[in-house]
Amino acid sequence: MVTLIAGKKGTGKSKEIVKMANEIVAEVNGDAIFIDDDNRAMYNLHHDLRFVNMKEFPIDTGEEFLGFICGLISNNYDIQKIFIDGILNCVTIELDRLPAWFKKIEDISTAFSVDFIITLNYESALPESLQRFMR
Protein backbone atom coordinates (compact mmCIF):
# COMPACT_ATOMS: atom_id res chain seq x y z
CA MET A 1 0.00 0.00 0.00
CA VAL A 2 1.18 3.50 -0.80
CA THR A 3 -0.21 6.44 1.16
CA LEU A 4 0.44 10.01 0.06
CA ILE A 5 0.16 13.03 2.31
CA ALA A 6 0.39 16.03 -0.01
CA GLY A 7 -0.12 19.72 0.45
CA LYS A 8 1.47 23.11 0.48
CA LYS A 9 4.63 23.77 2.46
CA GLY A 10 3.94 24.54 6.11
CA THR A 11 0.66 22.63 6.40
CA GLY A 12 1.85 20.11 9.02
CA LYS A 13 2.70 17.13 6.83
CA SER A 14 5.97 16.40 8.66
CA LYS A 15 4.32 16.48 12.08
CA GLU A 16 1.60 14.18 10.78
CA ILE A 17 4.01 11.59 9.35
CA VAL A 18 6.15 11.62 12.53
CA LYS A 19 3.02 11.06 14.61
CA MET A 20 1.90 8.23 12.28
CA ALA A 21 5.34 6.60 12.41
CA ASN A 22 5.45 6.71 16.21
CA GLU A 23 1.95 5.21 16.48
CA ILE A 24 2.52 2.49 13.89
CA VAL A 25 5.92 1.34 15.17
CA ALA A 26 4.25 -0.17 18.25
CA GLU A 27 1.88 -2.19 16.04
CA VAL A 28 4.41 -3.47 13.49
CA ASN A 29 5.79 -6.97 13.96
CA GLY A 30 8.67 -6.27 11.57
CA ASP A 31 10.86 -3.26 10.99
CA ALA A 32 10.00 0.32 10.07
CA ILE A 33 12.23 2.93 8.44
CA PHE A 34 11.87 6.70 8.47
CA ILE A 35 13.63 8.54 5.61
CA ASP A 36 14.15 12.30 5.67
CA ASP A 37 16.40 14.90 4.07
CA ASP A 38 17.86 16.11 7.39
CA ASN A 39 18.01 15.18 11.09
CA ARG A 40 15.19 17.46 12.35
CA ALA A 41 12.69 14.64 12.96
CA MET A 42 15.21 12.16 14.35
CA TYR A 43 14.78 13.17 17.99
CA ASN A 44 10.98 13.09 17.76
CA LEU A 45 10.87 9.51 16.52
CA HIS A 46 10.52 6.35 18.57
CA HIS A 47 13.87 4.59 19.03
CA ASP A 48 12.59 1.43 17.30
CA LEU A 49 12.31 3.28 13.98
CA ARG A 50 15.40 3.08 11.77
CA PHE A 51 16.19 6.67 10.78
CA VAL A 52 17.88 7.44 7.46
CA ASN A 53 19.14 10.91 6.50
CA MET A 54 19.31 10.95 2.68
CA LYS A 55 21.88 13.76 2.69
CA GLU A 56 24.41 11.20 3.94
CA PHE A 57 24.17 9.25 0.66
CA PRO A 58 25.17 10.27 -2.89
CA ILE A 59 21.63 9.83 -4.22
CA ASP A 60 20.14 12.61 -6.31
CA THR A 61 17.46 11.27 -8.64
CA GLY A 62 14.20 9.43 -8.21
CA GLU A 63 15.62 6.41 -10.04
CA GLU A 64 18.65 6.25 -7.74
CA PHE A 65 16.29 6.50 -4.78
CA LEU A 66 14.26 3.53 -6.06
CA GLY A 67 17.50 1.54 -6.20
CA PHE A 68 18.29 2.63 -2.64
CA ILE A 69 14.85 1.45 -1.48
CA CYS A 70 15.32 -1.89 -3.23
CA GLY A 71 18.68 -2.25 -1.51
CA LEU A 72 17.13 -1.61 1.90
CA ILE A 73 14.43 -4.19 1.27
CA SER A 74 16.80 -6.79 -0.18
CA ASN A 75 19.00 -6.45 2.90
CA ASN A 76 16.11 -6.81 5.36
CA TYR A 77 12.99 -8.79 4.46
CA ASP A 78 11.43 -7.83 7.81
CA ILE A 79 10.75 -4.25 6.68
CA GLN A 80 7.01 -3.63 6.79
CA LYS A 81 6.75 0.18 6.69
CA ILE A 82 8.82 2.88 5.04
CA PHE A 83 8.03 6.50 5.88
CA ILE A 84 9.45 9.13 3.52
CA ASP A 85 9.14 12.74 4.64
CA GLY A 86 9.34 15.23 1.78
CA ILE A 87 10.28 13.04 -1.17
CA LEU A 88 11.04 16.07 -3.35
CA ASN A 89 13.41 17.36 -0.65
CA CYS A 90 15.22 14.03 -0.55
CA VAL A 91 15.70 13.59 -4.31
CA THR A 92 14.94 15.31 -7.59
CA ILE A 93 11.95 14.00 -9.50
CA GLU A 94 10.51 16.02 -12.36
CA LEU A 95 6.87 16.81 -11.62
CA ASP A 96 5.69 15.20 -14.86
CA ARG A 97 7.52 11.98 -13.79
CA LEU A 98 5.83 11.74 -10.38
CA PRO A 99 2.98 9.45 -11.54
CA ALA A 100 5.42 6.95 -13.08
CA TRP A 101 7.64 7.13 -9.99
CA PHE A 102 4.70 6.46 -7.68
CA LYS A 103 3.68 3.52 -9.88
CA LYS A 104 7.14 2.01 -9.35
CA ILE A 105 6.86 2.54 -5.59
CA GLU A 106 3.47 0.84 -5.72
CA ASP A 107 4.97 -2.10 -7.64
CA ILE A 108 7.72 -2.45 -4.99
CA SER A 109 5.10 -2.23 -2.25
CA THR A 110 3.05 -5.01 -3.81
CA ALA A 111 6.02 -7.25 -4.61
CA PHE A 112 7.55 -7.10 -1.12
CA SER A 113 4.53 -6.35 1.12
CA VAL A 114 6.01 -3.06 2.31
CA ASP A 115 3.74 -0.12 3.05
CA PHE A 116 4.98 3.32 2.03
CA ILE A 117 3.78 6.53 3.65
CA ILE A 118 5.13 9.54 1.74
CA THR A 119 4.77 13.29 2.18
CA LEU A 120 4.95 15.61 -0.78
CA ASN A 121 5.09 19.39 -0.95
CA TYR A 122 2.82 20.23 -3.84
CA GLU A 123 1.63 23.76 -4.50
CA SER A 124 -0.97 23.08 -7.20
CA ALA A 125 -3.58 20.41 -7.86
CA LEU A 126 -2.19 16.88 -7.82
CA PRO A 127 -2.31 14.91 -11.05
CA GLU A 128 -5.35 12.63 -11.27
CA SER A 129 -3.12 9.55 -11.23
CA LEU A 130 -1.80 10.48 -7.76
CA GLN A 131 -5.21 11.18 -6.22
CA ARG A 132 -5.77 7.48 -5.50
CA PHE A 133 -2.80 7.45 -3.10
CA MET A 134 -4.07 10.40 -1.06
CA ARG A 135 -4.91 9.81 2.55
C-alpha positions in Angstrom: 0.0 0.0 0.0 1.2 3.5 -0.8 -0.2 6.4 1.2 0.4 10.0 0.1 0.2 13.0 2.3 0.4 16.0 0.0 -0.1 19.7 0.5 1.5 23.1 0.5 4.6 23.8 2.5 3.9 24.5 6.1 0.7 22.6 6.4 1.8 20.1 9.0 2.7 17.1 6.8 6.0 16.4 8.7 4.3 16.5 12.1 1.6 14.2 10.8 4.0 11.6 9.3 6.1 11.6 12.5 3.0 11.1 14.6 1.9 8.2 12.3 5.3 6.6 12.4 5.5 6.7 16.2 2.0 5.2 16.5 2.5 2.5 13.9 5.9 1.3 15.2 4.2 -0.2 18.2 1.9 -2.2 16.0 4.4 -3.5 13.5 5.8 -7.0 14.0 8.7 -6.3 11.6 10.9 -3.3 11.0 10.0 0.3 10.1 12.2 2.9 8.4 11.9 6.7 8.5 13.6 8.5 5.6 14.2 12.3 5.7 16.4 14.9 4.1 17.9 16.1 7.4 18.0 15.2 11.1 15.2 17.5 12.3 12.7 14.6 13.0 15.2 12.2 14.3 14.8 13.2 18.0 11.0 13.1 17.8 10.9 9.5 16.5 10.5 6.3 18.6 13.9 4.6 19.0 12.6 1.4 17.3 12.3 3.3 14.0 15.4 3.1 11.8 16.2 6.7 10.8 17.9 7.4 7.5 19.1 10.9 6.5 19.3 11.0 2.7 21.9 13.8 2.7 24.4 11.2 3.9 24.2 9.2 0.7 25.2 10.3 -2.9 21.6 9.8 -4.2 20.1 12.6 -6.3 17.5 11.3 -8.6 14.2 9.4 -8.2 15.6 6.4 -10.0 18.6 6.3 -7.7 16.3 6.5 -4.8 14.3 3.5 -6.1 17.5 1.5 -6.2 18.3 2.6 -2.6 14.8 1.5 -1.5 15.3 -1.9 -3.2 18.7 -2.2 -1.5 17.1 -1.6 1.9 14.4 -4.2 1.3 16.8 -6.8 -0.2 19.0 -6.5 2.9 16.1 -6.8 5.4 13.0 -8.8 4.5 11.4 -7.8 7.8 10.7 -4.3 6.7 7.0 -3.6 6.8 6.8 0.2 6.7 8.8 2.9 5.0 8.0 6.5 5.9 9.4 9.1 3.5 9.1 12.7 4.6 9.3 15.2 1.8 10.3 13.0 -1.2 11.0 16.1 -3.4 13.4 17.4 -0.6 15.2 14.0 -0.5 15.7 13.6 -4.3 14.9 15.3 -7.6 11.9 14.0 -9.5 10.5 16.0 -12.4 6.9 16.8 -11.6 5.7 15.2 -14.9 7.5 12.0 -13.8 5.8 11.7 -10.4 3.0 9.4 -11.5 5.4 7.0 -13.1 7.6 7.1 -10.0 4.7 6.5 -7.7 3.7 3.5 -9.9 7.1 2.0 -9.3 6.9 2.5 -5.6 3.5 0.8 -5.7 5.0 -2.1 -7.6 7.7 -2.4 -5.0 5.1 -2.2 -2.2 3.1 -5.0 -3.8 6.0 -7.3 -4.6 7.5 -7.1 -1.1 4.5 -6.3 1.1 6.0 -3.1 2.3 3.7 -0.1 3.0 5.0 3.3 2.0 3.8 6.5 3.6 5.1 9.5 1.7 4.8 13.3 2.2 5.0 15.6 -0.8 5.1 19.4 -1.0 2.8 20.2 -3.8 1.6 23.8 -4.5 -1.0 23.1 -7.2 -3.6 20.4 -7.9 -2.2 16.9 -7.8 -2.3 14.9 -11.1 -5.4 12.6 -11.3 -3.1 9.6 -11.2 -1.8 10.5 -7.8 -5.2 11.2 -6.2 -5.8 7.5 -5.5 -2.8 7.5 -3.1 -4.1 10.4 -1.1 -4.9 9.8 2.6 
